[in-house]
Amino acid sequence: MIDATAFGTDRPVAERERAYSPSSCIGGDYQPFVQAYADRSVAVQQRHTGRCGLAYGPAASQTLDLFVPPPTRADAPLPPLLVFIHGGYWQELSKNESLFAAEGCLAAGAAFVAIDYTLAPHATVEQMVLECRKALRWLHAHAAELGFDGRRIVVAGSSAGAHLSAMCCLRGWPGDADLPPGLPAAAVLVSGIYELAPLIGTSINAALALTPESAARVSPLRFDLAGVPPVLVCWGDIETDAFKRQSQAFADGIEVATGRPVPRLEVPGRNHFDVILDLARTGSALGDGTLGLLN
């Protein structure tokens, strides 16, 4: 089991506050990047017809937006699907700002979906995990009618979304029954947190209300990683050491548990907020790596 002190749980709160503040590396203002997410998402909706607001559960927040490429021929195989889970420290953003990777997916002949989940303080992190796993189950069950290949569903996430994606990859997690075999087929984890205990006591936890016990239940590094599918782990080089250390440790843990090498990308010139804009972008290391997992 991971020693949480390796991620600074024994450090002063002020030090952890800085270490787990991704905007501290860019002068504090991350809103221009959020605006870029929104602008690119609007452009996707203007250029492509999607099925928006599909419900995977009864709550108003349990919806998703789906974009499927038109078939190139009548007997064409169903395309793979990239499922994107947005970040925002489990308390900001939505699927509406999360469609930017659809452009690259559609150009490559892949389907794309962005999912919503209930944000803190209206849901606990564990409830968010259960919602994301529910969304994947729903997509898998309805794959054929929605027009994509249920055997080729790759999950991707940024920041908190990378954490939620990692939780969707666990087998034998005591909080939920396993997802169907082969779901997800692979994962792309960008700038995630995989041990949540260091957040306790920081301002980040005001809405999350994590305790040592609840943080342990939703920290992927605390669990058996032997059943995790192929994973690409990525982060920007303009990130705090804490985020880089978390990503490296999770990749290390998967390698030890599975015996498989885990590709890792530190993207030059990218920070915590703009590195995800390369997702599915052909010609970028992250984009090519993501599209490679879909094929």
N, C-alpha and C positions, 0 to 999 in steps of 0.2 A: 504493500500500500504506500502511496505517495506521502512524503513528509511535507505537510502544508507550510512549514516554516521556511522551506526552500523558496517560497514565493512571497516571503515578507510578512507573514502573519504576526511575527514577533517584533516587527518594526513599528515605530511611532505612527500614529494615525496620520499626522501631517505628511510624513514621508510616503505612506501608502496612497494618500490622496494625490500626490504628484505623480507617483509611479503608475497609477491606474487612471490618469487623466490624459487621454490621447491628444486632446487639443493643446496640451502644454508644449508639444513639439512644434506647433504652428502659430504660436502667438495667441491662442485662446479662441479665435473666431472660426468656427467650422461651418457657419451658415452658408458661405458661398458654395461649399461642396454639396450641402443639402439642396441648394437651389439647382446645382448641376444635375443632381439625381432627378429632381422634379421636371426640369426642362427637357431632359433626354427622354423621360417617361412620357411626357406629353407628345413629343415628336413620334414616339413609337405608336401611340394611339391614333395620331393623325395619318400615319402611313400604312397601318395594318389594322385589320379587323380582328378583334379578339372576342372571347366570351368572358365578360367581366362580371364580377359579383356572384360567381357560382358559390353556392353554400356547401361546405363540407361538414357543417354542424348547425345546431339550432341558434347559437348566439349570433348577434349582429356582427361581431368581430370575426366570426369563423367563415370567412369568404376568401376567394382567390380569383385571380385574373389569368386567363389561359390564352396563349397564342400558338396556333398550329400551322405549320407551312402547308400550302396547297400541294396535293400529290402531283408528282411530275408525270406519272402515267397511271393507268387504271389498276395495274397489278403491282404498284410500288409498295414496298414494305412500310409498315407504320414507323414513324420517326421516333427517335429517343426523346426523352423529356428532361429538361433541366428545371429543377424546383429551387427557387430562390427564397431564402428566409432573411428578411432585413435585420439590420442592427438598430442601434439607438439605446444601448444599455437597458434593454427590456422595458423602456418607458417612453420611447419616442418613435416617430416615423410610422410608415404603413406601406402596404402594397402599392399605393398610389404613386410613391416616389421610387419604386423598386422595379420598374419595367425596362430600365436602360439596357440590360443584357439581352432582351428579346431580339433586338436588331441583329446581333451577331449570330444568335441561335437560328433564327429563321433563314438567314443567308446561308448557313451551313446545313440547312435541311433538318434542323432539330426543333422540337416544340419547347415552349418556355412557359413557366407559371410562377407568379409571385403570390405568396400567401400572407394573409393577415392573421394575427393572433391577438388575444387580449393583453393589453399592456398593464404594467404596474402603475398605480397601486390597486387596480381593479382585479388583478390576478397575481398569484405567486409565480415564481419562476418554475416551480414544479408543474403548476397548472398550464403554463405556456408550453413546457415540454410535451405534456400530454396532448395539447391542442395540435402541435406540429406533427406529432406521431399520428394523430387522428387524420390530419390532412393527407399525409402520405398514404395511409390505409385507404382513404376515400379515393385518391387519385389512382391507386393500384387497382381497386375494385372496378372503377369506371373507365379504365384506360381505353379499351376497345371502342366504346361508344363515343369517347371524347376525341379519339383519333391519334393516339400515340401508343408506343410499345411499353406495356407494363413491366417487361423484363429489363428495360433499359431506362430506369429512372435514377438520375443522379441528383443529389441534393447539394446545394451550395449556400453558404451564408457568410455574412460579414459581421465581425465583432460579436455582439450578442447573438446574431444570427448564426455565426460559426459555432458558438456554444450549443445552440439549439439543434443545429445540424449534427454536431457530434453526438448529442444525446439521442438523436434518431438512429444513429449507427450502432448503438450498444445492443448486444444480445445478453439476455439474462439479467437485465436491469430489474431490480425488485419492484420498481414503481409502476410497471406496466407489462402486459404480455408482449412477447417478441412480435415485431413486424413480420409479415410473410417472408419466407425464405427469398434471399436475393434482393430485398428491399431495405435500403437503397442499394443499387448496384455499385455505387462509388460516391465519394464526397469531395467537395472542394471547400476547404476551411480557411478563411481569410481573416487574419488579425483577431483571432478569438481568445477567449478566456476559458480555461479548462479546469481550473481550481478556483472556486469562488470565495473561499474563506478570507483572502486578503481584503475583500470589499467591506467586510463587517467593520462598522465604526466609521467608515467614510461617508461623505455626503451622498455618494452613489447609492448607499443602502437605505437612505431615508424612505424611498418609495418601495424598495424591494423587501425590507424587513427580514433579511436573512439572519438566521441564527447559526451557530456552529453546526447544529444538527441538520437544519434544512439545507445549508450550503453543502454539506457532505452528500446529501441525497441527490444533488443535481450537479456534482462536480465529476465530469467524465474521467478525470485522472484517478478517481477513487475506485474505479470498477475494472473488471476484467475486460481487456481490449482485444481478446483473441478472436472475437467474431466480427471485428470492424472490417468493412470492405476496403478495397483500394482507396487511398486518400491522397490528395494533394494538399499540402500545408503551405500557406503563403502569408507574407506580411510585407509592409513597406520598410525601407531602410530608415525613414524618418518617423520612427516610433520609439516609445519608451523601452528601456531595457526589460521592464516587467512584461510587456506584451510579447517581445521577442522571446524571452525565456519561457513563457507559457507555451508558445507555439512549438519551440524546440523540444520542450519536455513532452508534449503530447505526441509529437512525431516519434520521439525516442520510445515512448511507452508502447506505441503501436508496433514499432519495429521489433521490440523485445517480445511482445505478446504473439505476434503473427509470424515472425521470421521473414517478413517481406520488407524490402527497402521502401521508405516513404519519401517521395520527392518533396523537396523544400525549396521555396523561392523567396528570397529577399529582393524585392524589386527596387532598383536604384531610382532615386528621385521621387519616390512615391511615399505618401504618408498614410496614416490610419484611415483617412476618409476618401482619398482619391484612388488608392490601389484597387479598390473593388470596381472602378470604372473600366478596368481592363478585362473584366469577366466576359468571356466569349468573344473578345475582340481579336480577330485574326491578326497575326503578326506580333502580338505581345506574348510574353512568356506565360502569363496567367491565362490569357485567352486561348492560346494553342494547347496548353495543358488541360484546360477545361474541355475543349472540343475533342481532344484526344480521348478523354474518359467517356464521352458520349458515343464514340464510334466503336 
